[in-house]
Amino acid sequence: MLPSCREVSQLASENLDTPVKGSRGLKMKLHLMMCKYCRLYQKQMELTQKTICEMENHTHTECVDSKRKIFEQVEAKYKKSHNNK
């Protein structure tokens, strides 16, 4: 069974940091072959990451590390706000 568009968007985000491999990677590629919206989303994410890295004069590794820290901060705030409810 192929992943949903929501699952592919998460995999596409992971794929920016490190390539998604194995059956998950294959399923993602198959979905991308059939879904023009997910292909567009993935291309937009790649372009955004490239643009941010170029603006900040970061290498790819520095950009990935910076992005990972930002996502960790956002995730921590999200968890904190949902634990208080």
C-alpha positions as CSV (number, residue, x, y, z in Angstrom):
1,M,0.0,0.0,0.0
2,L,1.3,3.4,-1.0
3,P,1.6,6.1,1.7
4,S,-0.8,9.0,1.8
5,C,0.1,12.5,0.8
6,R,0.4,13.5,4.5
7,E,2.9,10.6,5.0
8,V,4.8,11.6,1.9
9,S,5.1,15.1,3.1
10,Q,6.7,13.8,6.3
11,L,9.0,11.5,4.3
12,A,10.0,14.4,2.0
13,S,11.0,16.5,5.0
14,E,13.1,13.6,6.4
15,N,14.6,13.1,2.9
16,L,16.0,16.7,3.0
17,D,18.3,15.6,6.0
18,T,19.1,12.1,4.9
19,P,17.9,10.0,2.0
20,V,14.9,7.8,2.9
21,K,15.9,4.3,1.9
22,G,14.4,0.8,1.8
23,S,10.8,0.1,1.3
24,R,9.8,3.6,2.7
25,G,11.9,5.3,0.1
26,L,10.5,3.1,-2.7
27,K,6.9,3.7,-1.6
28,M,7.6,7.4,-1.5
29,K,9.1,7.4,-5.0
30,L,6.1,5.5,-6.4
31,H,3.7,7.9,-4.8
32,L,5.7,10.9,-6.1
33,M,5.5,9.4,-9.6
34,M,1.7,9.4,-9.5
35,C,1.0,12.6,-7.4
36,K,1.9,15.9,-9.0
37,Y,1.0,17.8,-5.8
38,C,3.5,15.9,-3.7
39,R,6.2,16.3,-6.4
40,L,5.5,20.0,-6.3
41,Y,5.6,20.1,-2.5
42,Q,8.9,18.2,-2.5
43,K,10.5,20.6,-5.1
44,Q,9.3,23.6,-3.0
45,M,10.9,22.2,0.1
46,E,14.1,21.6,-1.7
47,L,14.1,25.1,-3.1
48,T,13.3,26.6,0.3
49,Q,16.2,24.7,1.9
50,K,18.6,25.7,-0.8
51,T,17.6,29.4,-0.7
52,I,17.9,29.6,3.1
53,C,21.3,27.9,3.0
54,E,22.5,30.3,0.2
55,M,21.2,33.4,2.1
56,E,23.0,32.3,5.3
57,N,26.1,31.2,3.4
58,H,25.9,27.7,5.0
59,T,27.2,24.5,3.7
60,H,24.7,21.7,3.2
61,T,25.7,20.1,6.5
62,E,25.5,23.4,8.4
63,C,22.1,24.0,6.9
64,V,20.8,20.6,7.9
65,D,22.1,21.0,11.5
66,S,20.5,24.5,11.7
67,K,17.2,23.2,10.4
68,R,17.2,20.2,12.8
69,K,17.7,22.6,15.8
70,I,14.8,24.8,14.6
71,F,12.5,21.7,14.2
72,E,13.5,20.4,17.7
73,Q,12.6,23.8,19.2
74,V,9.3,23.9,17.5
75,E,8.5,20.3,18.5
76,A,9.4,21.0,22.1
77,K,7.1,24.1,22.2
78,Y,4.3,22.0,20.6
79,K,4.7,19.2,23.1
80,K,4.8,21.7,26.0
81,S,1.7,23.5,24.8
82,H,-0.2,20.2,24.5
83,N,0.9,18.9,27.8
84,N,-0.6,21.9,29.6
85,K,-4.1,21.2,28.3
